[in-house]
Amino acid sequence: MQNAENLLCERRKNACQGELVSSPEVVSSSMRLKGDMMDAGMTGQAPDYTSTSLVEHTIFGREDIVDKAIRELRAGAKGNQYCLRFSGGKDSVVVKHLLDLAKVPYCAKFSRTSVDPPELLQFIHEQHPDVHVEPPRISMYQLIIKKGFPPTRICRYCCQEFKERNVCGRGRDLLTLTGVRKAESPKRKSRAKYETCQSDKGVEFYHPIIHWTDEQVWDFIAAEHIPYCRLYDEDGIDRIGCVGCPLASSEKIVAEFKRWPHFEKAYLWAFERMLEGRHFDKWKTKYDVMDWYIYGAEASCKAVADANQLDLFHADYFGQLGLANEETSVGVASSRRLIEDVLAANQNLN
């Protein structure tokens, strides 16, 4: 056991030379604006988007994308109820602010996962008290113990429990709004503004800023002085998600565990309980599991995906389009069998 722990510590020392996050001073999570954007529009006057990316020049002339989004929200509200799935990220706060500018009725819901960054929870509590916070049915750690295998890119049972399950409901006139954008990842380039959920029939999605770029999101935040989570102000952070997410790189997981060590301890506790009463060829201690989870899972999942034509999801937990060439996820038992086959093959090669 000591050897496994030492090996994990040694890997940690050598990894992540340029760390993603550092321990910040304790500050309020009130308004934080990216870079030099604090200077824009501080006079209290109506914002002027003319010199920003929010005004696009098309073959049909100039188009104000903010005005367009507001008009679309107002039109859609005439025959539908809006429910915003709020994450606390930059895209969510933009959509919520657009809803406020449109002056249309809506509700907003945030689903806790038990592995949310504390700064994000603080930000939502301080800046968005009107958002309904839903507690998880089960913690990430209890879920790992229950499933008997860590979550992976090919078996994202944590996303299914904490994200995909938590839509607003179904109904002919109910639209679930999100901050999903095409520019977020290669996976989301195929997304549409209006979608029907394939895994939960009857749930209808509406993504108001689906075509917005990162620049447009930040320009809007600056022009409207929208408060956002202070984690975005730290080097290397452009997206905020679950701590220790199986879709993240090993460098990111290491940096997160260094910043929030209590999460690492909780994962280790879960891995130890997961091993109890179960036999794994490669894993004898919780440190063996953690070492693979951080440094080996990505390669193992890629090998499984390549061999079985599976999709690694590219960090998209809204992957519910049900495309013909898209495998949604494999079960825990199948995932374990496929991954252990890869590990055994690698061991034979060595």
HELIX and SHEET records of a PDB file:
HELIX    1   1 GLN A    2  ASN A   14  1                                  13    
HELIX    2   2 MET A   37  ASP A   39  5                                   3    
HELIX    3   3 ILE A   65  ALA A   77  1                                  13    
HELIX    4   4 LYS A   90  ALA A  102  1                                  13    
HELIX    5   5 PRO A  118  GLN A  127  1                                  10    
HELIX    6   6 MET A  140  LYS A  147  1                                   8    
HELIX    7   7 TYR A  157  CYS A  159  1                                   3    
HELIX    8   8 GLN A  160  GLU A  164  3                                   5    
HELIX    9   9 LYS A  182  GLU A  184  5                                   3    
HELIX   10  10 PRO A  186  SER A  190  5                                   5    
HELIX   11  11 ASP A  214  GLU A  224  1                                  11    
HELIX   12  12 ARG A  230  ASP A  233  5                                   4    
HELIX   13  13 SER A  250  ARG A  259  1                                  10    
HELIX   14  14 PRO A  261  LEU A  275  1                                  15    
HELIX   15  15 LYS A  286  TYR A  295  1                                  10    
HELIX   16  16 ALA A  297  ASN A  308  1                                  12    
HELIX   17  17 PHE A  313  ALA A  315  5                                   3    
HELIX   18  18 VAL A  332  LEU A  349  1                                  18    
SHEET    1   A 2 VAL A  55  THR A  58  0                                        
SHEET    2   A 2 GLY A  61  ASP A  64 -1                                        
SHEET    1   B 6 HIS A 132  GLU A 134  0                                        
SHEET    2   B 6 TYR A 106  SER A 111  1                                        
SHEET    3   B 6 GLN A  81  ARG A  85  1                                        
SHEET    4   B 6 LEU A 174  LEU A 177  1                                        
SHEET    5   B 6 GLU A 204  TYR A 206  1                                        
SHEET    6   B 6 TYR A 194  THR A 196 -1                                        
END                                                                             
